[in-house]
C-alpha cells in the first residue's frame, strides 16, 4: 500500500491522517537580550520533526563531477575578499561606561542670615547615548531634599544642540535648565578616558569653596555658665566600661604575732573609682580559700572607724604608683608592680615614663620556697594486668582505665615499618633463617614472622605475637618505668634483643626509608621555624627529644658531611669504589645491592649500612632500587 508521501499532491489525491490528533504549532519567535530572533524551525505541526536537507555546496558538487571550478567561474571567484568590519552598536561598545565629574552650585537663600547654600553634586555622563544625570549625595540633618536632581536624559545646550562630551572640562561652568554648576574635579577613570579616547587635556583641579554659614554652625559650642559642669555618668560609663587597672601588692604583717608577708592583686575600676582586693592563693599555705579580701567599693584614704568609709576622701587612680603605700581599711599595702595596660594608661594620662614603673623584686619581701616537693615513690610492678593498670592503682583511689594516645593512633593507623632480619645464634642451622619484623607506629608493638623456606627443616610461621618489646637493661619493675623499643632504635644494621634472641636488621622496605627521611625533613623545618620564631613546636620538640640513631642515619646532610670527611682523609676511596662498581654497570644503571656490597668493602665500619642506603637513595633512578652510575660518580667527585 502506498504511503501518504508517495501519492501525488493533486486534487482528489490528498488524504487526512486519521491517527493524527495533535495539531500544535511549535514556538518560532523568541527574545534574546531584549531583541527578537526567529530561529530556523526544526519541528512541524504536531511537534513532528522536520527533515532538513543539507545545503548543497557548489564547489563540492563540481568536484563530484570532476570539474575544475576555476575553469568554469575564473580565478577571481576564489580570491578572498577582505572581511568587512562588523558593526557594533553604541549600547555594546559603551556598556557600563560612566564618566563622573564633581561640581557644586550656589542656591540663593532669601530672608535669612545666610546668603546662599553651597551644594555639592556629582554629574554623570553616559557615552552610550550622551545622556546626563545630576545627583546630590545626601547630607545628614541638612533639611533639604537631596538625591537625584536631574534624571538621566539628554540635556539641551541651546535651542538646537545638546551637551556632548567635548563640552565638559574641569574649571568651567555648565548650565542645565537655568541652573549653573561649577565643575571642580573628576575621578581617575574619567581623566584617563578623556585623555586617551577624546584627546581632551583637563584643566587643573579646583577646591570647593567653604560655606561660611555651615562653618559657623559647625563651631564647637561653649558653655557660658561659670558653675562647674556636672559629671556625665553615662558618658563616663561609655568611655571607661571594662577598663580596669591592675596592681600587684604585698601586705607585710610579720611584725604582729603569726603574721606573714602575703601577695594580693588590687583592681581599680575607672568607670566608678571602685577598688577590689583579691588574695593570690599559694598551694599548701594552710589558709582557707577566701580569695576576696575587699569587695568592690570606694576605698577611703584614712580608716579609723566605720564612719570613715563614707566621710573620708576616697582613693583615685592618681594616688597609685609603684613603690607607694596605700591604706586598705587599716592594712598597709605596698604596690610593687602593675600590668602592661596599667603602665600604658599612666604613660598616656600622667606622662609617667616607663623607667619609673619598674617592678620591685618580690624575693626581698617573700622568700622563695626552699623545700621542693618530693616525688612519690612508685612501687615495683606486681605482675597483674599491664604496667599502666598497675601504675593507675598507685595514683588513684578509684581505679581509672589508662588513657590512650588517640591522636597518635589516628595519625599512624595502618602504618607499619617492615624489616628483614637474621638471627644471631650459636647454632649453625639458625644462620640461614630469615625473619620479617613489623613495627606498628600506632601502638609501638612488634610482630616477628618467619617465611617458610623449602628444605630448611624448620617450619615457618608466626615467631612472636604482637607485643611491645623491652629494651635490654629495662624491666617491668623499674622505678622509672619500663622502656620499650621505639622507631628511633630501628635502622638497617641494628641489633634487637627480643626475649633473649638477637636479630640483626638486614634490609627494610621503601616505606621505612621514606618515613624516616620525612621525619628528619619535618624536624629540620620545625627547628628552622623555631629558631626564627623563638619557640619550639610540638612536632619539633618530640623529634628533638628522641635524637635516635635512625634519624641521624636518615639525615642526608649529616651523611654527606660524614662522607666528605672520610674522602678528605682517604682520597683514594673514590677510585677504588669506581673500579668495584664499574663491572656491574649496565646502560649506566646498577643494582643498589651491588653498590652496597662495594661500599661495605671500601668504607668498612666508617659508614653504617643505613647511612650507605641513605647515600645511595640520593642517586637512584625512577626505577626502584636502581642507582644512576653517572650521577653517583659525579656526586662523589663534587665532595671535596
C-alpha positions as CSV (number, residue, x, y, z in Angstrom):
1,X,0.0,0.0,0.0
2,X,1.4,3.4,-1.0
3,X,2.2,5.8,1.8
4,X,0.9,9.3,2.1
5,X,4.2,10.7,0.8
6,X,4.1,8.5,-2.4
7,X,0.7,9.9,-3.5
8,X,0.9,12.9,-5.9
9,X,-0.3,16.1,-4.4
10,X,-3.2,16.6,-6.8
11,X,-6.8,17.4,-6.2
12,X,-8.6,14.4,-5.1
13,X,-5.4,12.6,-4.1
14,X,-4.9,14.2,-0.7
15,X,-5.8,12.2,2.4
16,X,-6.0,13.2,6.1
17,X,-4.1,11.2,8.6
18,X,-6.9,9.9,10.9
19,X,-4.3,8.8,13.6
20,X,-3.0,12.3,14.0
21,X,-4.6,14.2,16.9
22,X,-2.0,16.7,17.8
23,X,-2.0,19.9,15.7
24,X,0.0,22.2,17.9
25,X,2.4,24.7,16.2
26,X,5.9,25.0,17.7
27,X,7.3,28.2,19.1
28,X,9.0,30.1,16.3
29,X,9.7,33.6,17.8
30,X,11.8,34.4,20.8
31,X,13.8,37.1,22.5
32,X,17.4,37.2,23.4
33,X,18.9,40.1,25.4
34,X,15.8,42.1,24.6
35,X,16.0,41.6,20.8
36,X,13.5,39.4,18.8
37,X,15.0,36.4,17.0
38,X,13.4,33.9,14.6
39,X,15.4,30.6,14.6
40,X,15.2,28.0,11.9
41,X,12.2,25.7,12.6
42,X,13.0,22.1,13.4
43,X,9.5,20.9,14.3
44,X,6.4,21.0,12.2
45,X,2.7,20.9,13.1
46,X,2.1,18.5,15.9
47,X,5.7,18.8,17.0
48,X,6.8,16.4,14.3
49,X,10.5,16.7,13.4
50,X,11.2,18.3,10.0
51,X,13.8,16.6,7.9
52,X,16.1,19.3,6.6
53,X,18.2,18.6,3.5
54,X,21.8,19.7,3.9
55,X,22.7,22.8,1.9
56,X,24.4,22.0,-1.5
57,X,27.9,23.4,-1.8
58,X,28.6,24.3,-5.5
59,X,32.3,23.6,-5.1
60,X,31.8,20.1,-3.7
61,X,29.2,19.5,-6.4
62,X,31.7,20.4,-9.1
63,X,34.3,18.1,-7.5
64,X,31.8,15.3,-7.7
65,X,31.5,15.6,-11.4
66,X,35.3,16.0,-11.8
67,X,35.1,19.7,-13.0
68,X,37.5,22.5,-12.1
69,X,35.6,25.5,-10.6
70,X,38.5,27.8,-11.7
71,X,37.9,26.9,-15.4
72,X,34.1,27.5,-15.0
73,X,34.0,30.6,-12.9
74,X,37.5,32.0,-13.2
75,X,40.2,32.6,-10.6
76,X,38.6,35.9,-9.4
77,X,35.8,34.0,-7.8
78,X,38.2,32.3,-5.4
79,X,40.1,35.3,-4.2
80,X,39.4,36.1,-0.6
81,X,37.8,39.5,-0.1
82,X,38.9,41.5,2.9
83,X,36.4,40.9,5.8
84,X,34.3,43.9,6.5
85,X,34.4,45.2,10.0
86,X,31.4,44.1,12.0
87,X,29.1,46.8,13.2
88,X,28.8,47.2,16.9
89,X,26.0,49.3,18.4
90,X,26.8,52.0,20.9
91,X,25.0,50.2,23.7
92,X,27.5,47.4,23.3
93,X,30.7,49.5,23.0
94,X,29.9,51.8,25.8
95,X,28.2,49.4,28.1
96,X,28.7,50.3,31.8
97,X,31.0,53.2,30.8
98,X,30.1,56.2,33.1
99,X,32.1,59.4,33.5
100,X,31.9,61.3,36.8
101,X,32.5,65.0,37.5
102,X,32.5,66.7,40.9
103,X,30.7,70.0,40.9
104,X,28.8,72.5,43.1
105,X,26.3,75.2,42.7
106,X,25.1,78.0,45.0
107,X,21.5,78.2,45.9
108,X,20.4,81.7,46.9
109,X,18.6,81.9,50.3
110,X,16.1,84.8,50.8
111,X,15.2,86.4,54.1
112,X,17.9,84.7,56.1
113,X,21.3,85.5,57.6
114,X,23.0,83.1,55.2
115,X,23.2,84.4,51.6
116,X,23.4,81.0,49.8
117,X,23.6,77.3,50.3
118,X,26.7,75.6,48.8
119,X,25.5,72.3,47.5
120,X,27.9,69.6,46.2
121,X,26.7,67.4,43.3
122,X,28.1,64.7,41.1
123,X,27.5,64.9,37.3
124,X,27.3,61.5,35.5
125,X,27.8,61.4,31.7
126,X,26.9,58.3,29.8
127,X,28.8,58.0,26.4
128,X,26.3,55.3,25.3
129,X,23.6,57.9,24.4
130,X,25.1,61.2,25.5
131,X,22.7,61.3,28.5
132,X,23.5,63.2,31.7
133,X,22.3,62.9,35.3
134,X,22.9,65.1,38.3
135,X,22.9,63.5,41.8
136,X,23.4,65.3,45.1
137,X,24.8,63.0,47.9
138,X,22.6,63.2,50.9
139,X,23.9,65.1,53.9
140,X,22.6,64.1,57.4
141,X,20.3,66.7,59.0
142,X,20.6,69.1,56.1
143,X,16.9,69.9,55.9
144,X,17.0,70.0,52.1
145,X,15.5,67.3,49.8
146,X,18.5,65.7,48.2
147,X,19.3,62.8,45.9
148,X,18.7,62.8,42.1
149,X,18.3,66.4,41.0
150,X,18.1,65.7,37.2
151,X,17.2,62.3,36.0
152,X,19.2,60.7,33.2
153,X,18.4,62.4,29.9
154,X,19.9,64.4,27.1
155,X,20.3,68.0,28.3
156,X,19.9,70.8,25.8
157,X,22.8,73.2,25.3
158,X,20.7,75.7,23.3
159,X,17.7,75.6,21.2
160,X,19.3,73.3,18.6
161,X,22.2,71.4,20.2
162,X,22.6,69.0,23.1
163,X,25.5,68.7,25.6
164,X,28.3,66.4,24.4
165,X,31.4,65.1,26.0
166,X,33.6,67.7,24.4
167,X,31.7,70.4,26.3
168,X,32.9,69.1,29.7
169,X,36.2,70.0,31.4
170,X,37.5,70.9,34.8
171,X,37.2,74.6,35.9
172,X,34.2,75.5,33.7
173,X,30.6,76.3,34.3
174,X,27.8,74.3,32.7
175,X,24.1,75.4,32.8
176,X,21.4,72.8,33.0
177,X,17.8,74.1,32.8
178,X,18.8,77.5,34.1
179,X,21.0,76.3,37.0
180,X,24.8,76.8,36.7
181,X,27.1,74.2,38.0
182,X,30.9,74.7,38.6
183,X,33.0,71.6,37.7
184,X,36.0,71.3,40.1
185,X,37.3,67.7,39.6
186,X,36.7,64.2,38.2
187,X,37.7,60.7,39.0
188,X,40.8,58.9,37.7
189,X,38.8,56.8,35.1
190,X,37.2,59.9,33.6
191,X,40.6,61.7,33.5
192,X,42.2,58.7,31.7
193,X,39.2,58.3,29.3
194,X,39.2,61.9,28.2
195,X,43.0,61.8,27.6
196,X,43.2,58.5,25.7
197,X,39.9,58.5,23.9
198,X,38.9,62.1,23.3
199,X,42.3,63.7,23.5
200,X,41.0,66.4,25.9
201,X,43.5,67.9,28.3
202,X,41.9,68.7,31.6
203,X,42.4,71.9,33.4
204,X,43.9,71.9,36.9
205,X,41.6,70.7,39.6
206,X,39.9,73.2,41.9
207,X,38.8,73.1,45.5
208,X,35.3,73.6,46.7
209,X,34.9,76.9,48.5
210,X,33.9,77.0,52.1
211,X,30.3,77.5,53.0
212,X,30.7,80.3,55.6
213,X,27.3,79.7,57.2
214,X,27.9,76.0,57.6
215,X,31.4,76.6,59.0
216,X,29.8,79.0,61.6
217,X,27.3,76.3,62.6
218,X,30.0,73.6,62.9
219,X,31.9,75.6,65.6
220,X,32.0,73.8,69.0
221,X,29.5,75.1,71.5
222,X,30.8,76.9,74.5
223,X,29.3,76.6,78.0
224,X,28.7,80.2,79.1
225,X,27.9,79.1,82.6
226,X,30.6,79.7,85.3
227,X,29.2,76.9,87.5
228,X,31.2,73.6,87.5
229,X,30.0,71.2,84.9
230,X,28.0,68.2,86.3
231,X,29.6,64.8,85.9
232,X,28.1,62.9,83.0
233,X,27.8,59.4,84.3
234,X,26.5,58.0,81.1
235,X,29.5,59.4,79.1
236,X,31.9,58.1,81.8
237,X,30.3,54.6,81.6
238,X,30.6,54.5,77.8
239,X,34.2,55.6,77.8
240,X,35.6,53.6,80.7
241,X,33.4,50.5,80.9
242,X,35.6,47.3,81.3
243,X,38.7,49.4,81.8
244,X,40.4,48.1,84.9
245,X,43.9,49.0,86.3
246,X,45.7,46.0,87.9
247,X,48.3,46.4,90.6
248,X,50.3,43.7,92.4
249,X,50.6,44.4,96.1
250,X,52.3,42.9,99.2
251,X,50.9,43.1,102.8
252,X,53.8,42.7,105.2
253,X,52.3,41.7,108.6
254,X,55.3,39.9,110.0
255,X,55.5,42.4,112.9
256,X,52.4,41.0,114.5
257,X,52.1,37.6,116.1
258,X,51.7,34.8,113.5
259,X,51.9,37.4,110.7
260,X,53.5,36.9,107.4
261,X,54.0,38.6,104.0
262,X,51.2,37.9,101.6
263,X,50.6,38.7,98.0
264,X,47.4,40.5,96.7
265,X,46.0,41.8,93.5
266,X,44.3,45.2,93.6
267,X,41.8,46.1,90.8
268,X,40.8,49.7,90.2
269,X,37.7,50.3,88.1
270,X,37.9,53.5,86.1
271,X,34.1,53.6,85.5
272,X,33.2,54.3,89.1
273,X,36.6,54.6,91.0
274,X,35.9,51.4,93.0
275,X,38.6,49.2,94.3
276,X,38.7,45.4,94.7
277,X,41.4,43.4,96.5
278,X,42.0,39.7,95.8
279,X,44.5,37.4,97.5
280,X,46.9,35.4,95.5
281,X,46.5,31.7,96.6
282,X,49.6,29.7,97.1
283,X,49.4,25.9,97.3
284,X,49.6,24.3,100.8
285,X,49.7,27.6,102.6
286,X,47.3,26.3,105.3
287,X,44.7,29.1,104.8
288,X,41.0,28.7,104.0
289,X,40.2,29.6,100.3
290,X,38.7,33.1,100.8
291,X,40.2,34.9,97.7
292,X,38.4,38.3,98.1
293,X,39.8,40.5,100.9
294,X,37.9,43.6,99.9
295,X,34.8,43.6,97.7
296,X,34.3,46.2,95.1
297,X,33.7,49.6,96.7
298,X,35.1,53.1,97.1
299,X,38.3,52.9,99.2
300,X,38.8,55.7,101.9
301,X,42.3,57.1,102.3
302,X,42.1,57.1,106.1
303,X,40.3,54.5,108.2
304,X,40.0,54.7,112.0
305,X,36.3,53.9,112.5
306,X,33.4,52.7,110.4
307,X,32.1,56.3,109.7
308,X,35.3,57.0,107.7
309,X,34.1,54.7,105.0
310,X,31.5,57.4,103.9
311,X,33.0,60.6,105.3
312,X,36.7,60.3,104.3
313,X,38.1,61.2,100.9
314,X,38.5,58.4,98.5
315,X,41.4,57.0,96.5
316,X,41.6,57.8,92.8
317,X,43.9,56.4,90.1
318,X,46.3,59.4,90.6
319,X,47.1,58.1,94.1
320,X,48.6,54.8,93.0
321,X,52.2,54.3,91.9
322,X,54.8,51.6,92.0
323,X,56.6,51.7,95.3
324,X,53.8,53.6,97.0
325,X,51.9,52.5,100.1
326,X,48.1,52.7,100.4
327,X,45.8,52.1,103.3
328,X,43.3,49.3,102.7
329,X,41.0,49.6,105.8
330,X,43.9,49.8,108.2
331,X,46.3,47.5,106.3
332,X,49.4,49.0,104.7
333,X,49.8,47.6,101.1
334,X,53.0,48.1,99.2
335,X,52.4,48.4,95.4
336,X,55.3,46.5,93.8
337,X,54.2,46.1,90.1
338,X,51.3,46.5,87.6
339,X,50.4,45.0,84.3
340,X,51.2,46.4,80.8
341,X,47.8,48.0,80.3
342,X,48.2,50.0,83.5
343,X,51.6,51.1,82.5
344,X,50.3,52.3,79.2
345,X,47.4,54.1,80.9
346,X,49.8,56.1,83.2
347,X,52.2,56.8,80.4
348,X,49.3,58.3,78.3
349,X,47.4,60.2,81.1
350,X,50.0,61.2,83.6
351,X,53.1,61.4,81.4
352,X,54.9,58.9,83.7
353,X,57.9,57.4,81.9
354,X,58.4,53.7,81.8
355,X,61.7,54.0,83.7
356,X,59.8,55.0,86.8
357,X,57.5,52.0,86.6
358,X,59.9,49.2,87.2
359,X,58.7,46.3,89.2
360,X,60.1,45.8,92.7
361,X,61.7,42.3,93.4
362,X,59.3,40.1,95.3
363,X,62.2,38.0,96.8
364,X,63.0,40.9,99.1
365,X,59.7,40.6,100.8
366,X,58.6,37.0,100.3
367,X,61.4,34.4,100.2
368,X,61.0,31.6,97.8
369,X,60.2,28.1,98.9
370,X,63.5,26.2,99.8
371,X,62.0,22.8,100.2
372,X,60.9,21.2,96.9
373,X,58.1,18.7,97.0
374,X,59.4,15.2,96.8
375,X,58.2,12.8,94.1
376,X,56.1,9.9,95.4
377,X,57.8,6.6,95.4
378,X,56.2,4.2,92.9
379,X,56.2,0.5,94.0
380,X,57.5,-2.1,91.5
381,X,55.3,-3.8,89.0
382,X,53.3,-6.6,90.7
383,X,52.6,-8.6,87.6
384,X,48.8,-8.1,87.5
385,X,47.5,-6.6,84.3
386,X,49.5,-4.2,82.2
387,X,52.1,-1.7,83.6
388,X,49.7,1.2,83.1
389,X,47.0,-0.5,85.0
390,X,49.3,-1.2,87.9
391,X,50.5,2.4,87.9
392,X,46.9,3.7,88.0
393,X,46.2,1.7,91.1
394,X,49.1,3.7,92.8
395,X,47.9,7.1,91.7
396,X,44.2,6.9,92.1
397,X,42.0,5.6,94.9
398,X,39.2,4.9,92.4
399,X,40.7,3.0,89.6
400,X,40.5,4.5,86.1
401,X,41.4,2.9,82.8
402,X,44.7,4.0,81.4
403,X,44.5,6.8,78.8
404,X,45.4,6.1,75.3
405,X,47.1,8.4,72.8
406,X,44.2,8.5,70.3
407,X,45.8,11.3,68.2
408,X,48.8,9.1,67.7
409,X,46.6,6.1,66.9
410,X,44.6,8.0,64.3
411,X,47.6,9.6,62.6
412,X,49.6,6.3,62.4
413,X,46.8,3.9,61.7
414,X,47.8,1.2,59.2
415,X,51.5,2.5,59.2
416,X,53.8,-0.4,59.6
417,X,57.6,-0.5,59.3
418,X,58.9,-3.8,58.0
419,X,62.5,-5.1,58.2
420,X,64.3,-8.2,57.1
421,X,66.4,-9.7,59.8
422,X,68.6,-12.7,60.6
423,X,69.1,-14.4,63.9
424,X,72.4,-14.4,65.6
425,X,72.7,-17.8,67.3
426,X,75.4,-20.2,68.3
427,X,73.6,-22.9,66.3
428,X,74.8,-23.2,62.7
429,X,71.3,-24.2,61.5
430,X,69.9,-20.8,62.5
431,X,72.4,-18.8,60.3
432,X,70.2,-19.1,57.2
433,X,66.9,-18.3,58.8
434,X,65.3,-15.0,57.8
435,X,62.6,-13.1,59.6
436,X,60.2,-10.2,58.9
437,X,60.0,-7.8,61.8
438,X,56.9,-5.5,61.7
439,X,56.8,-2.4,63.9
440,X,53.4,-0.7,64.2
441,X,53.6,3.0,64.7
442,X,50.1,3.3,66.2
443,X,50.9,1.5,69.5
444,X,54.6,0.7,69.3
445,X,54.1,-3.0,69.1
446,X,56.2,-5.6,67.2
447,X,55.5,-8.9,65.5
448,X,58.0,-11.3,64.1
449,X,57.2,-13.7,61.2
450,X,59.4,-16.3,59.6
451,X,58.6,-17.0,56.0
452,X,58.8,-20.8,55.2
453,X,61.8,-22.0,53.3
454,X,62.0,-25.2,51.3
455,X,64.2,-27.9,52.6
456,X,65.2,-25.8,55.6
457,X,64.0,-28.3,58.2
458,X,62.2,-25.6,60.1
459,X,58.5,-24.8,59.9
460,X,57.9,-21.1,59.2
461,X,55.1,-19.0,60.5
462,X,54.5,-16.6,63.4
463,X,57.5,-16.4,65.6
464,X,56.2,-13.7,68.1
465,X,52.8,-12.3,68.7
466,X,52.0,-8.6,68.6
467,X,53.5,-7.1,71.7
468,X,55.8,-4.3,73.0
469,X,59.4,-5.3,73.4
470,X,61.5,-4.1,76.3
471,X,65.0,-2.7,75.7
472,X,68.0,-4.5,77.1
473,X,68.5,-3.5,80.7
474,X,64.9,-2.4,81.3
475,X,62.3,-4.4,83.2
476,X,58.7,-4.0,84.1
477,X,59.6,-3.4,87.8
478,X,62.0,-0.5,87.1
479,X,61.5,2.5,89.3
480,X,61.3,4.9,86.3
481,X,59.0,2.6,84.3
482,X,59.8,0.2,81.5
483,X,61.5,1.4,78.4
484,X,60.4,-0.1,75.1
485,X,61.9,-0.2,71.6
486,X,61.0,3.0,69.7
487,X,61.1,3.9,66.0
488,X,64.4,5.8,66.7
489,X,66.0,2.4,67.5
490,X,65.2,0.7,64.2
491,X,67.6,1.0,61.3
492,X,69.4,-1.2,58.9
493,X,72.3,-2.8,60.8
494,X,70.8,-2.5,64.2
495,X,70.7,-5.5,66.6
496,X,67.4,-6.1,68.5
497,X,67.3,-8.2,71.7
498,X,63.9,-9.8,71.7
499,X,63.3,-12.2,74.6
500,X,66.9,-13.4,74.7
501,X,67.0,-13.7,70.9
502,X,69.3,-11.4,68.9
503,X,68.1,-10.2,65.5
504,X,70.2,-8.2,63.1
505,X,68.2,-6.0,60.7
506,X,69.5,-6.6,57.1
507,X,67.1,-4.5,55.0
508,X,63.8,-2.6,55.0
509,X,61.1,-1.8,52.6
510,X,61.0,1.6,50.8
511,X,58.3,2.9,53.1
512,X,60.7,2.7,56.1
513,X,63.3,4.8,54.3
514,X,60.7,7.3,53.1
515,X,59.1,7.6,56.5
516,X,62.4,8.2,58.4
517,X,63.6,10.8,55.8
518,X,60.2,12.5,56.0
519,X,60.5,12.7,59.8
520,X,64.0,14.2,59.5
521,X,62.8,16.7,57.0
522,X,59.9,17.8,59.2
523,X,62.3,18.1,62.2
524,X,64.7,20.3,60.2
525,X,61.9,22.6,59.0
526,X,60.4,22.8,62.6
527,X,63.8,23.6,64.0
528,X,64.3,26.4,61.4
529,X,60.9,27.8,62.2
530,X,61.5,27.6,65.9
531,X,64.8,29.5,65.6
532,X,63.1,32.2,63.6
533,X,60.1,32.5,65.9
534,X,61.9,31.9,69.2
535,X,59.9,28.9,70.1
536,X,59.6,25.1,69.6
537,X,56.6,23.4,68.0
538,X,55.2,20.2,69.4
539,X,56.4,18.1,66.5
540,X,59.9,19.7,66.7
541,X,60.1,19.0,70.5
542,X,59.1,15.4,70.0
543,X,61.7,14.6,67.4
544,X,64.3,16.8,69.0
545,X,63.9,14.8,72.3
546,X,64.4,11.4,70.6
547,X,67.7,12.0,68.9
548,X,67.7,8.4,67.8
549,X,70.3,6.7,65.6
550,X,67.7,6.1,62.9
551,X,67.0,9.8,62.5
552,X,70.7,10.7,62.3
553,X,71.4,8.0,59.7
554,X,68.5,9.1,57.6
555,X,69.6,12.7,57.5
556,X,71.2,13.2,54.1
557,X,73.0,16.3,55.1
558,X,74.7,14.5,58.1
559,X,75.6,11.5,55.9
560,X,77.1,13.8,53.2
561,X,79.2,15.6,55.8
562,X,80.4,12.4,57.2
563,X,81.3,11.0,53.8
564,X,83.1,14.2,52.9
565,X,85.3,13.9,56.0
566,X,86.1,10.3,55.0
567,X,87.1,11.2,51.5
568,X,89.2,14.1,52.6
569,X,91.2,11.7,54.8
570,X,91.3,8.9,52.3
571,X,91.0,10.4,48.7
572,X,91.9,7.0,47.1
573,X,88.5,5.6,48.1
574,X,86.8,7.2,45.1
575,X,88.9,5.3,42.6
576,X,88.6,2.0,44.5
577,X,84.8,2.3,44.6
578,X,84.6,3.3,41.0
579,X,86.7,0.2,40.0
580,X,84.5,-2.2,42.0
581,X,81.1,-1.0,40.8
582,X,82.1,-0.4,37.1
583,X,81.8,-4.1,36.3
584,X,78.1,-4.2,37.4
585,X,77.2,-1.1,35.3
586,X,74.7,-1.8,32.5
587,X,73.5,1.2,30.5
588,X,74.5,3.5,33.3
589,X,72.3,1.7,35.9
590,X,73.5,-0.5,38.8
591,X,71.5,-2.6,41.3
592,X,71.6,-1.0,44.7
593,X,72.7,-4.3,46.4
594,X,75.9,-4.4,44.2
595,X,76.8,-0.8,45.1
596,X,76.0,-1.5,48.8
597,X,78.4,-4.5,48.8
598,X,81.1,-2.4,47.2
599,X,80.6,0.4,49.7
600,X,80.9,-2.1,52.6
601,X,84.3,-3.4,51.2
602,X,85.6,0.2,50.7
603,X,84.4,2.1,53.7
604,X,84.1,-0.7,56.1
605,X,82.9,0.4,59.5
606,X,83.3,4.1,58.7
607,X,79.7,4.2,57.4
608,X,76.9,2.0,58.6
609,X,74.6,0.1,56.3
610,X,71.7,2.5,56.9
611,X,73.9,5.5,56.1
612,X,75.1,3.8,52.9
613,X,71.4,3.2,51.8
614,X,70.6,6.8,52.6
615,X,73.5,7.9,50.4
616,X,72.6,5.7,47.5
617,X,68.9,6.7,47.6
618,X,70.1,10.2,46.6
619,X,71.3,8.9,43.3
620,X,68.5,6.4,42.4
621,X,66.7,6.5,39.1
622,X,63.0,6.4,38.7
623,X,63.1,2.6,38.9
624,X,63.2,1.4,42.5
625,X,66.5,0.2,43.9
626,X,68.4,1.2,40.8
627,X,71.4,3.6,41.1
628,X,72.4,6.0,38.4
629,X,76.1,5.4,37.9
630,X,76.9,8.7,36.2
631,X,75.2,10.7,38.9
632,X,76.9,8.7,41.7
633,X,80.4,9.3,40.2
634,X,79.6,13.0,39.7
635,X,78.3,13.4,43.2
636,X,81.5,11.7,44.7
637,X,83.6,14.0,42.5
638,X,81.9,17.1,43.9
639,X,82.6,16.1,47.5
640,X,85.9,18.0,48.3
